Amino acid sequence: MMGTKSLVAFVLFALLVFEGYFTEKVLSATVTYDHRALVIDGKRRILQSGSIHYPRSTPEVWPEIIKKSKEGGLDVIETYVFWNYHEPVKGQYYFEGRFDLVRFVKTVQEAGLLVHLRIGPYACAEWNYGGFPIWLHFIPGIQFRTTNAPFKIEMKQFLAKIVEMMKKEHLFASQGGPIILAQVENEYGNIEGSYGVGGELYVKWAAETAVSLNTSVPWVMCVQDDAPDPIINTCNGFYCDRFTPNSPSKPKMWTENYSGWFLGFGNPIPFRPVEDLAFAVARFFETGGTFQNYYMYFGGTNFGRTAGGPLVATSYDYDAPIDEYGFLRQPKWGHLRDLHKAIKQCEEHMISSNPTQVQLAWSVSILPDCKNVIFNTAKVVSQRTLGDSSFSATTSVNDFILEPSSWSWYKERVGIWSNNSFMNSGLLEQITTTKDTSDYLWYTISINVKENNIPGQEKELFLHIESLGHAALVFVNKRLVGFGYGNHEDASFILDEKITLNHGNNTIDLLSMMIGVQNYGPWFDVAGAGIFYVALRDLKNDTNDLSFEEWIYQVGLEGEDLDLDNINLANSSLWTTGAAPPVNQSLIWYKVAFLAPEGKGPLALNLASMGKGQAWVNGQSIGRYWPAFLSPSSGCTNGSDCDYRGAYDPSKCLKNCGQPAQTLYHIPRTWVHIGENLLVLHEELGGDPSKISLRTKTGQEICAHVSETDPPPADSWKPNSEFISQNPEVQLTCERGWHITSINFASFGTPIGKCGTFSLGACNADILSIVQQACLGQEGCSIPISTATLGDPCPGVLKCLAVEALCSD
């Protein structure tokens, strides 16, 4: 490698899924492993995999997302199984809609890809309660994830349920299906020490239970150094090149290679440079890796109340190669695709050799014949997409404002709103009280002020509140006086407010709010939430502890009980309609009828003008929103300033400091229809619904910048060919269904700037007509970088080809 880079010739191998192997009538496959790789029907395979969680998108878009994954060079799709939504009530199962697991696995099979089924049943995944059903918490004597009989009974029953379901549908490889791997437990090694000997015994039991289910495919345990044979222990992390399995008979596998990181409300947006991600993958295979999985390859959306806690955002985009809305994230998708192609070129040598470890700089070159570089992890030549996200305000995004005159509203009652409330001496823990049926729990207490007060006068006091999390609104005599909240790193908070109480009877109403149930950590299942200390302090510093007084409790909101998000109540007299909706009011419901913009693609709801709450479209929850929670104003880098070199962690590369974590919320196209649709919002803090808009994407602006010294396309190399005679190329491709409708910039020479801001340099060949002829009207095009074709405006000078184009429908 040139300069500070090392030229490293190493041999790599990846499985290109055998076309037609998994068809409707297929032969069974035997899946085993040796020290070097997974072995399918006696042949070693080294696999590229990507995580796609079926409930984080909709069945209608599964085929397209999976197809894009295959086109990106993946061989395997990896997914968790989400126990809490498959068994929401003990003994009652649900496998429909977004949770149709069998349909998802079959969709992967129809695309010709393989499946790694991570049954767990603990998932983590920034998913509510880590995927455990909340009813599990209330089984007498239960302790999660340890050698506890009640827990083991339920876990084994669910594992068996999923395995039998897959067997019944003939989905394991031995039955002709796509499932080649299964996982039991998940990242238990990170917290096993907290459970002592009970944890060690639990690991052995989980392994024995999994093997006893006779799946006929290997089982894995990720981050589990003591995984007993024959379970394969695997690595999770940003880098796994130094990982070694716990037995010389097991292959080196990487089940979670983080393509980015998840998003928390109140945090800046993390991203991972593709140069670093590609380097980590190449280095893993160079050191003997056999299977690596991008977590996530498509992240999707935490619809409804599925997001974990605390304070995990609704978007689960994860900076993945396919973004939250299903669009390709470029150049990440394209650069990794090229990497997979280069690895594929080396597969035959790889399966018959053992690795030689070499100390590397922060880039890797791939030379399948030890002569020609066909890929370099630090040289990104694939196309880029302009804009920070799919729905960035560009010429390809349209905004549709919802008319304020069409809004209706319902004012939520503060405090106790029905006769199903109850009284208790002392403050109750929230999750145990609500059983996670609602994000909300009212705590109400009456305070009678008598002492030496003249009627009509007020008494000044300080109200002190301590909460385990996650947020709370404070009302005194039905008037909002304060709002407190934690963050993802620490959901607990303390709130101090100066208040005034009237002579006679007063009420203090506290609305405690959950933002996702804890999903990770030792004993996370017993982590509490809600208010645990309340006191009044007068100006003399005398304190009155109210924590053990009589409190009245109400689970949920009145609007939830009325089912205001239900489309059948759209014309109910409960709603008030006026010329304009009230703005900046807490605890208010809004609804509006809207016409969906034309098109087939996803929609984005812009809620930047709102505070905090939840939203529904035609009765389907699109998740929690919280634009009022701004991230810290410092600590961010932009994409060009974040150096890919050096170890990556979630705080290294951040963007959108001082901004909300999320303002755009995904509405799947299949959730809207021709004619009127219903949007309902519950606003907790206060906002302006008249400024809400819908965004559609009608195209994309793409660009590429490739020099004469960049390698030709990886798949143009053939054994024993004169590869060095091949030319590098600018390759442009639109999303499926769109075509290149204009060329906004084209220069061969020394163009200045970067994508979106290119300008002509001192050396320039006018090649606009050449690019237009090759690309206009096409879904994709390739332009070889050759002076014979493009001319030579400055002989002896290193030249580049820069092109910007617009794709549209």
C-alpha positions in Angstrom: 0.0 0.0 0.0 1.2 3.5 -0.8 2.3 6.1 1.7 1.3 5.3 5.3 -0.7 2.3 4.1 0.7 -1.2 4.0 0.4 -3.2 0.9 -1.0 -6.4 2.3 -1.8 -9.4 0.1 -4.0 -11.7 1.9 -6.6 -14.2 0.9 -10.2 -14.0 1.6 -13.3 -16.1 1.0 -16.9 -15.4 1.2 -19.9 -17.4 0.2 -21.8 -16.2 -2.9 -25.1 -17.9 -2.2 -25.5 -20.7 -4.7 -28.1 -19.5 -7.1 -31.1 -21.8 -7.2 -29.9 -23.8 -4.2 -32.9 -22.8 -2.2 -35.9 -23.1 -4.5 -39.4 -24.4 -3.9 -38.2 -27.9 -4.2 -34.9 -28.3 -2.6 -32.6 -31.0 -1.3 -31.8 -31.0 2.4 -28.4 -29.6 3.4 -26.1 -30.8 6.2 -24.6 -28.0 8.2 -21.6 -28.6 10.5 -18.4 -26.8 11.2 -14.6 -27.3 11.6 -11.9 -25.1 12.9 -11.8 -23.0 9.8 -15.4 -22.4 8.7 -19.0 -23.5 8.7 -19.4 -26.5 6.5 -22.5 -26.9 4.3 -22.8 -30.3 2.5 -19.1 -31.0 3.1 -17.9 -27.6 1.7 -16.5 -24.8 3.8 -18.4 -21.6 3.6 -17.4 -18.1 4.7 -20.4 -15.9 5.0 -21.3 -12.2 4.8 -24.4 -11.6 6.9 -26.6 -8.7 7.9 -29.2 -8.1 10.6 -32.7 -7.2 9.6 -35.4 -7.3 12.3 -38.7 -8.2 10.8 -40.9 -6.0 13.2 -38.9 -2.9 12.5 -40.4 -2.7 9.0 -43.6 -4.1 7.3 -44.1 -7.3 5.3 -44.8 -5.4 2.1 -41.2 -4.0 2.0 -39.4 -7.1 3.3 -38.8 -8.5 -0.3 -37.2 -5.2 -1.5 -35.0 -4.8 1.6 -33.8 -8.4 1.4 -33.2 -8.0 -2.4 -31.1 -5.0 -1.8 -29.2 -6.9 0.9 -28.5 -9.7 -1.6 -27.4 -7.1 -4.2 -25.0 -5.7 -1.6 -23.3 -9.0 -1.4 -24.9 -10.6 1.6 -25.4 -14.4 2.0 -27.2 -14.5 5.3 -29.9 -12.5 7.0 -29.8 -12.5 10.8 -32.7 -11.7 13.1 -33.7 -11.9 16.7 -37.1 -13.4 17.7 -39.1 -11.1 19.9 -40.8 -13.1 22.7 -42.8 -10.2 24.2 -44.8 -9.6 21.0 -45.1 -13.3 20.1 -46.5 -14.2 23.5 -48.0 -10.9 24.8 -50.2 -12.9 27.3 -48.9 -16.1 28.8 -50.0 -19.0 26.5 -51.5 -16.7 23.8 -49.3 -16.4 20.7 -49.2 -13.8 17.9 -47.4 -14.3 14.6 -49.2 -11.9 12.3 -48.5 -8.7 10.4 -45.0 -7.3 11.2 -44.6 -10.3 13.6 -45.1 -13.0 11.0 -41.8 -14.8 11.6 -42.5 -17.7 9.2 -43.4 -15.3 6.4 -40.2 -13.4 7.0 -38.0 -16.5 6.9 -39.7 -17.7 3.8 -39.2 -14.3 2.2 -35.5 -14.6 2.8 -35.5 -18.1 1.3 -37.3 -16.9 -1.8 -34.5 -14.4 -2.3 -32.0 -17.2 -2.3 -30.4 -16.2 1.0 -29.7 -18.1 4.3 -30.9 -17.3 7.8 -29.3 -17.1 11.2 -32.2 -17.3 13.7 -31.3 -15.7 17.1 -34.1 -17.2 19.2 -32.5 -16.1 22.5 -35.1 -15.6 23.8 -33.3 -12.6 25.4 -32.7 -10.1 22.6 -31.5 -6.8 24.1 -31.6 -5.0 20.7 -32.7 -1.7 22.3 -36.1 -3.4 22.3 -38.7 -3.0 25.1 -37.7 -5.1 28.1 -35.0 -6.8 26.0 -37.7 -8.9 24.3 -39.0 -10.5 27.5 -42.8 -10.4 28.0 -43.8 -8.3 31.0 -46.0 -11.0 32.5 -42.8 -13.0 33.0 -41.8 -10.5 35.7 -44.9 -11.4 37.8 -44.4 -15.2 38.0 -43.9 -15.9 41.7 -40.3 -16.7 42.7 -38.9 -16.0 39.2 -35.4 -14.6 38.6 -34.4 -14.0 35.0 -31.3 -15.5 33.3 -30.0 -17.6 36.1 -30.5 -21.2 37.4 -34.1 -20.5 38.4 -36.8 -23.1 37.8 -39.7 -20.8 36.9 -37.6 -18.9 34.4 -36.1 -22.1 32.9 -39.6 -23.6 32.4 -40.8 -20.5 30.5 -37.6 -20.1 28.5 -37.5 -23.7 27.4 -41.1 -23.6 26.4 -40.7 -20.6 24.2 -37.5 -22.0 22.6 -39.3 -25.2 21.8 -42.3 -23.3 20.4 -40.1 -21.5 17.9 -38.1 -24.5 16.9 -41.2 -26.6 16.4 -42.7 -23.8 14.3 -39.7 -23.7 12.1 -39.6 -27.5 11.8 -43.3 -27.6 10.9 -42.7 -25.2 8.0 -39.6 -27.1 6.9 -37.3 -24.1 7.4 -34.2 -25.7 8.8 -31.4 -26.5 6.3 -31.8 -30.3 6.9 -35.4 -29.9 5.7 -34.5 -27.9 2.7 -35.0 -24.6 4.4 -32.7 -21.5 4.8 -31.9 -21.7 8.5 -28.3 -22.7 8.9 -27.6 -21.3 12.4 -29.5 -20.7 15.6 -28.6 -18.7 18.7 -29.5 -19.3 22.4 -29.2 -16.5 24.9 -27.4 -13.3 24.0 -24.3 -11.5 25.3 -24.7 -13.2 28.6 -20.9 -13.2 29.1 -20.9 -9.5 29.6 -23.0 -9.8 32.8 -22.5 -13.4 33.9 -20.3 -12.5 36.8 -23.1 -10.7 38.5 -25.0 -14.0 38.8 -22.2 -16.0 40.4 -22.4 -19.8 40.2 -26.0 -19.5 39.2 -24.8 -17.9 36.0 -22.3 -20.6 35.2 -25.0 -23.3 35.7 -27.4 -21.3 33.6 -25.0 -21.2 30.7 -24.6 -25.0 30.8 -28.4 -25.5 31.1 -29.1 -23.2 28.2 -26.6 -24.9 25.9 -27.9 -28.4 26.8 -31.5 -27.2 26.3 -30.7 -25.8 22.8 -28.9 -28.9 21.7 -31.8 -31.1 22.9 -34.2 -29.4 20.5 -32.5 -31.2 17.6 -32.5 -28.4 15.1 -29.8 -30.2 13.0 -27.9 -26.9 12.6 -25.2 -25.5 14.8 -26.1 -23.3 17.8 -24.1 -20.2 18.8 -23.7 -18.2 22.0 -22.4 -14.7 21.4 -20.0 -13.1 23.8 -19.8 -16.3 25.8 -16.3 -17.5 26.5 -17.5 -20.5 28.5 -20.0 -21.7 25.9 -19.8 -25.5 26.3 -19.3 -27.8 23.3 -20.7 -28.1 20.7 -22.0 -24.5 21.0 -19.9 -22.0 19.0 -18.9 -18.9 21.0 -18.9 -15.8 18.8 -17.7 -12.2 19.0 -19.7 -9.0 19.1 -18.0 -5.6 18.8 -16.6 -2.9 16.5 -13.5 -5.1 15.8 -13.2 -8.9 16.1 -9.9 -9.6 14.4 -8.2 -10.5 17.7 -11.0 -12.8 18.8 -10.2 -16.5 19.3 -12.9 -19.2 19.9 -12.8 -21.1 23.1 -11.9 -24.4 21.3 -9.5 -25.1 18.4 -12.3 -27.1 16.8 -14.6 -24.0 16.4 -14.6 -21.4 13.6 -14.0 -17.7 14.2 -17.4 -16.0 13.9 -18.6 -12.4 14.3 -22.3 -12.0 15.1 -22.5 -8.3 15.6 -20.3 -5.9 13.7 -21.8 -2.5 14.5 -22.4 -0.5 11.3 -23.1 2.5 13.5 -24.9 2.9 16.8 -28.4 3.4 18.1 -30.0 6.7 18.8 -31.2 8.0 22.2 -33.5 11.0 22.7 -31.5 14.0 23.7 -28.3 12.6 22.1 -26.5 13.6 18.9 -26.6 11.2 16.0 -23.7 8.7 15.9 -22.3 7.5 12.6 -19.5 5.2 11.6 -17.2 6.0 8.6 -17.5 3.3 6.0 -13.7 3.2 5.6 -13.4 2.0 9.2 -16.2 -0.5 8.9 -14.7 -2.0 5.7 -11.3 -2.1 7.3 -12.7 -4.0 10.3 -14.3 -6.5 8.0 -11.2 -7.0 5.9 -9.0 -7.3 8.9 -11.3 -9.9 10.4 -11.1 -12.2 7.4 -7.4 -11.6 7.0 -7.0 -13.1 10.5 -9.0 -16.2 9.8 -12.6 -15.1 10.2 -15.4 -17.2 8.7 -18.7 -15.4 9.3 -19.3 -11.8 9.9 -22.7 -10.0 10.4 -23.4 -6.3 10.1 -25.6 -5.2 13.1 -27.5 -3.6 11.5 -27.7 -3.9 7.7 -31.1 -2.4 7.8 -32.2 -0.9 11.2 -35.7 0.3 10.5 -38.2 1.9 13.0 -39.3 1.3 16.6 -43.0 1.5 15.9 -45.5 1.8 18.7 -43.9 1.3 22.2 -41.4 -1.3 21.0 -38.3 0.9 21.7 -36.2 -0.2 24.7 -35.1 1.9 27.5 -34.3 4.1 28.8 -35.0 6.8 26.2 -34.2 4.9 23.0 -35.5 6.9 20.0 -38.1 5.8 17.6 -35.7 5.7 14.7 -33.5 2.6 14.7 -31.6 3.7 11.5 -28.2 2.7 13.0 -26.3 4.4 10.2 -26.9 1.1 8.4 -26.1 0.4 4.7 -29.9 0.5 4.1 -31.5 3.4 5.9 -34.6 3.5 8.1 -36.8 4.2 5.0 -35.4 1.4 2.9 -33.1 3.6 0.7 -29.5 2.7 0.1 -27.1 4.7 2.3 -24.3 5.7 -0.1 -21.4 5.4 -0.1 -21.7 2.8 2.7 -23.8 0.3 0.8 -21.7 0.6 -2.3 -18.3 0.5 -0.7 -19.2 -2.6 1.3 -20.7 -4.2 -1.8 -17.4 -3.7 -3.5 -15.6 -5.2 -0.5 -17.8 -8.3 -0.7 -17.0 -8.7 -4.4 -13.3 -8.4 -3.7 -13.5 -11.0 -0.9 -15.5 -13.3 -3.2 -12.6 -13.2 -5.7 -10.4 -14.8 -3.1 -12.7 -17.6 -1.8 -11.1 -20.6 -3.5 -7.7 -20.0 -1.9 -9.2 -19.1 1.4 -11.0 -22.4 2.1 -7.9 -24.4 1.7 -5.5 -22.3 3.7 -4.9 -21.1 7.3 -4.5 -17.4 8.0 -1.2 -15.6 8.4 -1.6 -12.6 10.7 0.1 -9.3 9.7 0.3 -6.0 11.6 -1.8 -3.5 9.6 -2.1 0.2 9.1 -5.7 1.6 9.2 -6.4 0.4 5.6 -6.3 -2.9 3.8 -5.8 -3.7 0.1 -7.0 -6.9 -1.5 -4.9 -8.5 -4.1 -6.4 -11.8 -5.2 -3.4 -12.7 -7.4 -0.8 -11.0 -5.2 -0.2 -8.4 -8.0 -3.4 -6.4 -8.7 -5.2 -4.3 -6.1 -8.9 -4.7 -6.7 -10.1 -3.0 -3.5 -8.8 -0.7 -0.8 -10.8 -0.1 2.4 -9.8 3.5 2.6 -10.4 4.4 -1.1 -14.2 5.0 -1.5 -15.0 5.1 -5.2 -18.6 4.1 -5.0 -21.3 6.7 -5.6 -22.5 9.0 -2.8 -26.0 10.4 -2.1 -26.3 14.1 -1.4 -28.0 15.1 1.8 -27.6 14.0 5.4 -30.5 11.6 5.3 -33.2 10.2 2.9 -35.5 13.1 3.6 -33.0 16.0 3.9 -34.5 19.2 2.4 -33.2 18.9 -1.2 -34.8 19.3 -4.6 -35.9 15.7 -4.4 -38.0 16.1 -1.3 -41.5 17.7 -1.2 -43.1 19.1 1.9 -46.9 19.1 2.4 -48.3 21.3 5.2 -51.4 20.0 7.0 -54.0 22.8 7.0 -54.6 24.2 10.6 -58.3 24.8 10.0 -58.8 21.0 9.7 -57.5 20.2 13.2 -59.6 18.9 16.1 -58.4 18.5 19.7 -59.3 17.0 23.1 -57.9 18.3 26.4 -56.6 15.6 28.7 -57.9 15.8 32.2 -55.1 16.4 34.8 -54.9 13.9 37.6 -57.4 11.2 38.5 -59.9 10.8 35.7 -62.0 7.7 36.5 -63.3 5.5 39.4 -60.8 2.7 38.7 -58.1 4.7 40.5 -56.8 3.3 43.8 -55.2 4.4 47.0 -51.9 3.3 48.6 -49.8 4.4 51.5 -46.5 5.4 50.0 -45.0 5.7 46.6 -45.3 2.8 44.2 -42.8 1.6 41.6 -44.2 2.3 38.2 -43.6 -0.8 36.1 -45.0 -3.1 38.8 -48.0 -0.8 39.0 -48.8 -0.3 35.3 -47.5 -3.7 34.1 -46.3 -1.7 31.1 -49.9 -1.4 29.8 -49.2 2.4 29.4 -46.3 4.8 29.5 -48.1 6.8 32.1 -48.9 6.7 35.9 -50.6 9.5 37.8 -49.5 10.0 41.5 -51.9 12.3 43.3 -52.0 13.7 46.8 -54.1 16.3 48.6 -52.4 18.9 50.9 -54.5 20.9 53.3 -53.0 24.2 54.4 -54.4 25.4 57.7 -51.5 26.7 59.9 -51.7 30.3 60.7 -52.7 31.3 57.2 -55.2 34.0 56.6 -57.9 32.8 54.1 -57.1 34.0 50.6 -53.3 34.1 51.2 -50.9 31.7 49.6 -48.0 29.8 51.1 -44.7 29.5 49.3 -42.9 26.1 49.5 -40.3 24.2 47.6 -41.4 20.9 46.1 -38.6 18.3 45.9 -39.1 15.2 43.7 -36.8 12.2 43.1 -37.5 9.7 40.3 -35.9 6.5 39.0 -37.1 7.8 35.6 -37.8 8.5 33.0 -39.8 11.8 33.0 -42.5 13.6 34.9 -44.9 16.5 34.6 -45.8 18.3 37.9 -49.1 20.0 38.4 -50.2 22.0 41.5 -53.9 22.7 41.7 -54.1 21.5 38.0 -51.6 24.0 36.8 -48.3 22.8 35.2 -45.3 24.0 37.3 -42.5 21.7 36.2 -41.1 19.0 34.0 -38.2 16.7 34.8 -36.4 14.0 32.9 -33.4 11.8 32.7 -31.4 10.6 29.7 -30.4 7.3 28.1 -27.2 7.0 30.2 -29.0 7.8 33.5 -32.8 7.9 33.5 -33.1 9.1 37.1 -33.6 12.7 37.9 -34.3 15.2 40.7 -36.8 18.1 40.3 -37.0 21.1 42.5 -39.8 23.6 42.0 -40.9 26.7 44.0 -44.7 26.4 44.4 -47.5 28.2 46.1 -50.3 26.5 48.0 -53.7 28.0 48.8 -55.3 28.2 52.2 -57.4 25.0 52.5 -57.2 22.0 50.2 -54.6 21.7 47.4 -53.7 18.9 45.0 -50.4 17.8 43.7 -50.6 15.7 40.5 -47.5 14.0 39.2 -47.6 12.3 35.8 -44.7 9.9 35.6 -43.7 8.8 32.1 -41.8 5.8 30.8 -39.8 6.0 27.6 -39.1 2.3 27.0 -38.5 -0.4 29.7 -34.9 -1.2 30.5 -33.4 -3.7 28.0 -29.8 -4.4 29.1 -27.6 -5.0 32.1 -27.3 -7.4 35.0 -30.7 -7.9 36.7 -32.2 -5.3 34.3 -35.5 -7.0 34.7 -35.9 -5.7 38.2 -34.7 -2.1 37.4 -37.4 0.2 38.6 -39.0 3.4 37.3 -41.2 6.1 38.6 -41.2 8.5 41.6 -39.7 7.3 44.9 -39.4 10.5 47.0 -41.5 13.6 47.4 -41.1 16.3 50.0 -42.2 19.8 50.7 -39.8 22.3 52.3 -40.8 25.7 53.6 -38.7 28.9 53.7 -37.3 27.9 57.2 -36.0 24.6 55.6 -38.5 22.5 57.6 -39.2 19.4 55.5 -42.4 17.5 55.2 -41.8 14.0 53.7 -44.8 13.0 51.6 -43.4 9.7 50.4 -45.3 7.6 52.9 -48.5 9.5 52.9 -51.7 8.3 51.2 -51.4 8.7 47.4 -54.1 8.1 44.8 -53.0 6.3 41.6 -54.3 6.2 38.1 -52.8 4.0 35.4 -52.7 5.5 31.9 -54.4 8.6 30.5 -58.0 9.4 29.9 -57.4 9.7 26.2 -55.9 6.2 26.1 -59.0 4.8 28.0 -61.3 6.6 25.5 -59.2 5.1 22.6 -58.8 8.4 20.9 -56.2 7.0 18.5 -58.9 4.7 17.1 -59.9 5.5 13.6 -63.6 4.7 14.5 -63.6 7.8 16.8 -62.5 10.2 14.1 -66.0 11.7 14.0 -66.8 11.4 17.7 -68.3 14.4 19.5 -65.5 14.0 22.0 -63.4 16.1 19.7 -63.5 19.9 19.6 -63.1 21.6 16.2 -62.2 25.2 15.6 -60.6 27.7 13.2 -57.2 26.9 14.6 -55.9 24.4 17.1 -54.7 25.6 20.5 -50.9 25.6 20.6 -48.2 25.2 23.3 -50.6 23.3 25.7 -49.6 20.3 27.7 -51.6 17.1 27.8 -53.7 17.6 24.7 -54.7 15.3 21.9 -54.9 16.5 18.2 -56.3 14.9 15.1 -56.4 15.8 11.5 -57.6 14.2 8.3 -55.0 14.3 5.4 -54.6 13.1 1.9 -51.5 11.1 1.3 -49.2 12.5 -1.3 -49.0 10.5 -4.6 -46.4 7.9 -5.0 -45.3 4.5 -3.7 -42.5 5.4 -1.4 -42.5 5.8 2.3 -43.5 9.1 4.0 -41.9 11.1 6.7 -43.9 13.1 9.3 -42.1 16.3 10.3 -42.8 16.9 14.0 -40.1 19.5 14.6 -42.8 21.9 15.9 -44.0 19.6 18.6 -42.7 18.9 22.1 -43.0 15.3 23.3 -45.7 12.6 22.8 -46.9 9.8 20.6 -48.4 9.7 17.1 -50.8 7.4 15.2 -51.7 7.1 11.5 -54.9 5.3 10.8 -54.8 3.7 14.2 -51.2 2.5 13.7 -48.6 3.9 16.2 -45.6 5.4 14.5 -43.9 5.7 17.8 -42.8 8.2 20.5 -41.6 11.7 19.5 -39.6 14.2 21.5 -38.2 17.1 19.4 -38.1 19.4 22.4 -35.2 17.4 23.9 -32.1 18.9 22.3 -28.7 17.2 22.3 -25.6 18.9 23.8 -24.4 21.8 21.7 -20.8 20.6 21.5 -18.9 17.4 20.7 -19.9 16.8 17.1 -17.9 16.4 13.9 -19.3 16.5 10.4 -18.7 13.6 8.0 -15.5 14.9 6.5 -13.9 15.9 9.8 -14.3 12.5 11.5 -11.1 10.7 10.9 -11.8 7.0 10.1 -8.3 6.1 11.4 -8.1 4.9 14.9 -10.4 2.8 17.0 -14.1 3.7 16.7 -16.5 4.0 19.6 -20.1 5.4 19.7 -18.9 8.9 20.8 -16.2 9.3 18.2 -18.3 10.5 15.2 -21.4 12.5 16.1 -23.6 15.0 14.2 -26.6 17.2 14.8 -25.3 18.7 18.1 -27.7 21.2 19.6 -30.5 19.6 17.6 -33.3 17.1 18.4 -32.2 13.5 18.0 -35.2 13.0 15.7 -37.7 15.3 14.0 -38.8 13.0 11.1 -41.0 10.0 11.8 -41.5 7.1 9.4 -45.0 6.3 8.0 -44.9 3.1 5.9 -46.7 3.7 2.6 -49.0 0.7 3.2 -50.3 2.4 6.3 -52.0 5.1 4.2 -54.6 4.8 1.4 -56.3 6.8 -1.3 -58.7 9.4 0.2 -58.7 10.7 3.8 -56.3 9.4 6.4 -56.3 10.1 10.1 -53.3 11.5 12.1 -53.7 11.5 15.9 -51.1 12.9 18.3 -51.0 13.0 22.0 -48.8 16.0 23.0 -47.4 16.0 26.5 -45.4 19.3 26.7 -46.8 21.7 24.2 -46.3 22.3 20.5 -47.7 23.8 17.3 -49.5 21.2 15.2 -50.3 23.7 12.4 -46.6 23.5 11.4 -46.5 19.7 11.0 -45.8 18.6 7.5 -45.5 15.4 5.4 -42.5 14.7 3.3 -42.2 12.6 0.3 -39.1 11.7 -1.7 -39.5 12.0 -5.4 -35.9 11.3 -6.4 -32.3 11.5 -5.2 -29.2 13.5 -6.1 -26.2 11.3 -6.6 -22.5 11.9 -7.4 -19.2 10.1 -7.8 -15.5 11.1 -7.8 -13.0 8.6 -9.2 -9.3 9.2 -10.1 -7.2 7.6 -12.8 -5.2 5.7 -10.1 -8.2 4.2 -8.3 -8.7 0.4 -8.9 -11.1 -0.8 -11.6 -14.4 -2.5 -10.4 -13.6 -5.5 -8.2 -15.8 -7.8 -10.3 -13.9 -7.0 -13.5 -10.9 -9.0 -12.2 -10.6 -12.5 -13.6 -8.0 -15.2 -12.9 -5.1 -15.1 -15.4 -6.5 -11.9 -17.0 -4.7 -8.6 -17.8 -6.4 -6.8 -15.0 -4.0 -3.9 -15.1 -5.3 -2.9 -18.5 -8.8 -2.4 -17.0 -9.9 1.2 -16.3 -11.4 2.6 -13.2 -15.0 3.7 -13.6 -17.6 6.1 -12.3 -20.7 3.9 -11.7 -24.0 5.6 -11.0 -27.2 3.8 -10.0 -30.7 5.1 -9.1 -33.0 3.5 -6.6 -35.2 0.9 -8.3 -38.0 2.6 -10.3 -36.1 5.9 -10.7 -34.0 7.0 -13.7 -31.3 9.5 -14.3 -33.1 12.6 -15.5 -30.4 15.2 -15.5 -26.6 15.6 -15.2 -25.9 18.6 -13.0 -22.1 18.5 -13.1 -19.5 16.6 -15.1 -15.8 17.3 -15.3 -12.7 15.3 -16.2 -9.6 17.0 -15.0 -9.0 18.6 -11.7 -12.5 19.4 -10.3 -12.5 21.3 -7.0 -14.7 20.6 -4.0 -16.8 17.6 -3.0 -20.2 16.1 -3.9 -22.8 18.8 -3.9 -20.2 21.7 -4.2 -18.1 20.6 -7.2 -16.7 23.4 -9.5 -14.4 23.3 -12.4 -10.6 23.2 -11.8 -7.8 24.7 -13.8 -7.7 21.5 -15.9 -11.1 20.5 -17.4 -12.4 18.5 -20.4 -16.0 19.3 -21.4 -17.5 15.9 -21.2 -21.1 16.8 -20.3 -22.5 15.4 -23.6 -20.6 12.2 -23.2 -22.0 11.6 -19.7 -25.5 12.7 -20.8 -25.4 10.2 -23.7 -24.3 7.4 -21.4 -26.6 8.1 -18.5 -29.8 10.0 -19.2 -32.9 7.9 -19.1 -31.0 5.0 -17.6 -31.5 3.4 -14.1 -27.7 3.2 -14.0 -24.6 3.8 -16.1 -20.8 3.3 -16.1 -18.2 5.7 -17.5 -14.7 4.3 -17.9 -12.0 6.8 -17.0 -9.9 6.8 -20.1 -8.2 9.7 -22.0 -9.0 7.8 -25.2 -12.7 8.4 -24.5 -12.8 11.5 -22.4 -9.8 13.4 -23.9 -6.7 14.6 -22.1 -7.0 18.3 -21.1 -3.7 18.3 -19.2 -1.2 15.6 -20.1 1.0 14.4 -17.3 -1.4 15.6 -14.6 -3.4 13.2 -12.4 -7.0 13.6 -13.4 -10.3 12.7 -11.8 -13.9 12.3 -13.2 -16.5 14.0 -11.1 -20.2 13.6 -11.9 -23.4 14.8 -10.2 -26.8 13.6 -11.4 -30.4 13.6 -10.5 -32.5 10.5 -10.3 -36.3 10.8 -10.3 -39.5 9.0 -11.3 
